[in-house]
Amino acid sequence: MDSFHGEDRKRIGERLRLRRKMRGMSLKDVANGSGLSVGMLSQVERGLTSPSIKSMRAICDALEMPVKWLFEGGEAQHDNDAEYVVRASSRREIAYNEGNLFKQILTPDTQPKIQMLRFVMQPGADSGEPYSNAEGGKCGIVLVGTMELEVDGHRMTIREGDSFAFPATAMVRYWNESAQTCEALWIVAPATV
């Protein structure tokens, strides 16, 4: 028996398909990562069946997304602008560094070539080890506070109102060593989260 019905099944399937496409993954890639069959995944994406909770977790793990993203912002689905607009009440969030760093995704998954994120870093928050992406670019602006930014080993202090840009292939890390919360907008092309 299906766990979800009608519109819920359809919405879950659409969100999974959008996420898969945004990540540039095939059904086979998700099948390999989740342990489910391509046929089952296809039926889930088309809203013909709903996955069990265990299967849903496996699919979301393969797509590198929290399960809660499938259920957040349900009111946006009734908004004719949802393909282009993320309403403030529908923003998805990811927490890192024991909740001291969180990102809000400000662009819809329907636009995989670019992504805007709002970062909020509490004092002491740190992105961890340097990382990079395979392609594209990143830029941003610090809206509140101060952020330390390291790009390919070059350390910079980015203050309120300062903006920055670098190739996404550069090794990057960032952190907040001030006593004030830092808030920044980051733009990434193509989308990565």
C-alpha positions as CSV (number, residue, x, y, z in Angstrom):
1,M,0.0,0.0,0.0
2,D,1.3,3.5,-0.9
3,S,2.4,5.8,1.9
4,F,1.4,8.9,-0.1
5,H,-1.5,9.6,-2.4
6,G,-2.4,11.7,-5.4
7,E,-0.9,15.2,-5.3
8,D,1.6,14.3,-2.6
9,R,3.0,11.4,-4.7
10,K,3.1,13.7,-7.8
11,R,4.9,16.5,-5.8
12,I,7.5,14.0,-4.3
13,G,8.2,12.6,-7.8
14,E,8.6,16.0,-9.3
15,R,11.0,17.2,-6.6
16,L,13.1,14.0,-6.9
17,R,13.2,14.4,-10.7
18,L,14.2,18.1,-10.5
19,R,16.9,17.3,-8.0
20,R,18.3,14.4,-10.1
21,K,18.4,16.6,-13.2
22,M,20.0,19.5,-11.2
23,R,22.7,17.1,-10.0
24,G,23.2,15.9,-13.6
25,M,22.4,12.3,-12.7
26,S,20.7,9.6,-14.7
27,L,18.1,7.2,-13.2
28,K,20.8,4.5,-13.3
29,D,23.2,6.7,-11.2
30,V,20.4,7.1,-8.6
31,A,19.6,3.4,-8.8
32,N,23.3,2.5,-8.2
33,G,23.5,4.9,-5.2
34,S,20.2,3.9,-3.6
35,G,20.1,0.2,-4.3
36,L,16.7,0.5,-6.0
37,S,15.8,-0.5,-9.5
38,V,15.6,2.0,-12.4
39,G,12.0,1.0,-13.0
40,M,11.0,1.7,-9.4
41,L,12.7,5.1,-9.5
42,S,11.0,6.0,-12.8
43,Q,7.6,5.1,-11.3
44,V,8.3,7.2,-8.2
45,E,9.4,10.2,-10.4
46,R,6.2,9.9,-12.5
47,G,4.0,9.8,-9.3
48,L,2.8,6.3,-10.1
49,T,3.9,4.9,-6.8
50,S,5.4,6.2,-3.6
51,P,8.5,4.9,-2.0
52,S,8.6,3.4,1.5
53,I,10.3,5.6,4.1
54,K,13.5,3.5,3.9
55,S,13.5,3.8,0.1
56,M,12.9,7.5,0.2
57,R,15.9,7.9,2.5
58,A,18.0,5.9,0.1
59,I,16.9,8.0,-2.9
60,C,17.6,11.2,-1.0
61,D,21.0,10.0,0.1
62,A,21.9,9.2,-3.5
63,L,20.7,12.7,-4.5
64,E,22.6,14.3,-1.6
65,M,19.5,16.0,-0.2
66,P,17.6,15.9,3.1
67,V,14.3,14.0,3.0
68,K,12.6,17.1,4.5
69,W,13.1,18.9,1.2
70,L,10.4,16.7,-0.3
71,F,7.9,18.2,2.1
72,E,8.9,21.8,2.7
73,G,7.1,24.7,1.1
74,G,4.1,22.8,-0.1
75,E,2.2,26.1,-0.6
76,A,4.7,27.0,-3.4
77,Q,3.4,24.1,-5.5
78,H,0.1,26.0,-5.9
79,D,2.0,29.2,-6.9
80,N,2.1,29.7,-10.7
81,D,5.5,31.4,-10.2
82,A,7.1,28.4,-8.4
83,E,9.3,27.5,-11.4
84,Y,11.0,30.9,-11.1
85,V,10.4,32.2,-7.6
86,V,11.3,30.8,-4.2
87,R,9.0,32.3,-1.6
88,A,10.5,33.3,1.7
89,S,8.3,30.7,3.5
90,S,9.5,27.9,1.1
91,R,13.3,28.3,1.4
92,R,15.2,25.1,1.9
93,E,18.0,25.0,4.5
94,I,21.1,22.9,5.1
95,A,22.9,23.1,8.5
96,Y,26.6,22.3,8.9
97,N,29.2,22.6,11.7
98,E,26.7,21.6,14.4
99,G,24.2,24.2,13.3
100,N,26.8,27.1,13.4
101,L,26.7,27.4,9.6
102,F,23.6,27.1,7.6
103,K,22.8,27.7,3.9
104,Q,19.4,28.7,2.5
105,I,18.8,27.8,-1.1
106,L,17.3,30.9,-2.8
107,T,16.8,29.6,-6.3
108,P,14.5,26.9,-7.6
109,D,15.9,23.6,-8.8
110,T,14.4,24.3,-12.1
111,Q,17.3,26.6,-12.8
112,P,20.4,24.3,-12.6
113,K,22.8,26.6,-14.4
114,I,23.0,29.1,-11.5
115,Q,22.3,29.0,-7.8
116,M,22.0,31.7,-5.1
117,L,22.6,30.8,-1.5
118,R,22.3,32.8,1.8
119,F,25.0,31.7,4.2
120,V,24.7,32.5,8.0
121,M,27.8,31.8,10.0
122,Q,27.8,32.0,13.8
123,P,31.1,33.0,15.5
124,G,33.5,30.1,15.2
125,A,31.7,28.5,12.2
126,D,34.0,26.9,9.7
127,S,33.4,25.3,6.3
128,G,35.9,22.6,7.1
129,E,38.7,21.3,4.8
130,P,39.3,23.2,1.5
131,Y,37.1,21.9,-1.4
132,S,36.5,22.7,-5.0
133,N,34.0,22.0,-7.8
134,A,34.6,20.5,-11.2
135,E,33.6,23.6,-13.2
136,G,32.1,27.1,-13.1
137,G,32.5,30.1,-10.9
138,K,31.5,31.5,-7.5
139,C,30.9,35.0,-6.3
140,G,29.2,36.7,-3.4
141,I,28.9,39.6,-1.1
142,V,29.1,39.9,2.7
143,L,25.9,41.5,3.9
144,V,26.6,41.5,7.7
145,G,29.8,41.0,9.7
146,T,33.2,39.7,8.5
147,M,34.2,36.4,6.9
148,E,37.6,34.9,6.4
149,L,38.0,33.4,2.9
150,E,40.9,31.2,1.6
151,V,41.2,30.6,-2.1
152,D,44.0,28.3,-3.3
153,G,45.9,29.1,-0.1
154,H,45.5,32.9,-0.3
155,R,43.7,34.1,2.9
156,M,41.5,37.3,2.8
157,T,39.3,39.1,5.2
158,I,35.9,39.9,3.5
159,R,34.1,42.7,5.4
160,E,30.5,43.9,5.3
161,G,29.8,45.3,1.8
162,D,32.9,43.6,0.2
163,S,32.3,41.3,-2.7
164,F,34.4,38.4,-4.1
165,A,34.6,36.1,-7.1
166,F,36.8,33.1,-8.0
167,P,36.7,30.0,-10.3
168,A,34.8,27.1,-8.8
169,T,37.8,24.9,-9.5
170,A,39.9,26.7,-6.9
171,M,40.4,25.1,-3.5
172,V,38.3,27.2,-1.1
173,R,37.4,27.4,2.6
174,Y,35.7,30.1,4.7
175,W,35.1,30.7,8.4
176,N,34.0,33.3,10.9
177,E,36.5,34.2,13.6
178,S,34.8,37.4,14.7
179,A,32.4,37.7,17.7
180,Q,29.5,38.7,15.3
181,T,27.3,36.6,13.1
182,C,28.2,36.8,9.4
183,E,25.7,36.7,6.6
184,A,26.7,36.5,3.0
185,L,25.1,35.8,-0.4
186,W,26.9,33.3,-2.6
187,I,26.1,32.7,-6.3
188,V,27.4,29.5,-7.9
189,A,27.3,28.5,-11.5
190,P,26.3,25.8,-12.2
191,A,24.2,24.9,-9.1
192,T,26.0,22.5,-6.7
193,V,23.7,22.0,-3.7
